[in-house]
Amino acid sequence: MLTFALYFPGSLAISLLQDSIGIEFGDQGRKLLGGFAVAVVVAIVFTVIKFRRRDKHPSAAFISVTSCAEDDATTKPPGD
């Protein structure tokens, strides 16, 4: 779902870059660098929000499926 939500703004940005036919090579480089900077900022903000959310809502403790500790059931036969 998130992929589709991010696909539309990306395709819109690409179409806006393609519409500007009369720009020079240097202008395209600045737009590319600006887009990369925006992508880095979005990734950092997403990571910070994700870590803060994880700190506020810690995951539950590990719950074992077995009720008691058992030895390894897949031991090799002593002959080999």
ABEGO torsion letter per residue (X at the ends): XAAAAAAAAAAAAAAAAAABAABBAAAAAAAAAAAAAAAAAAAAAAAAAAAAAAAABBBBBBBBABABBBBBABBBBAAX
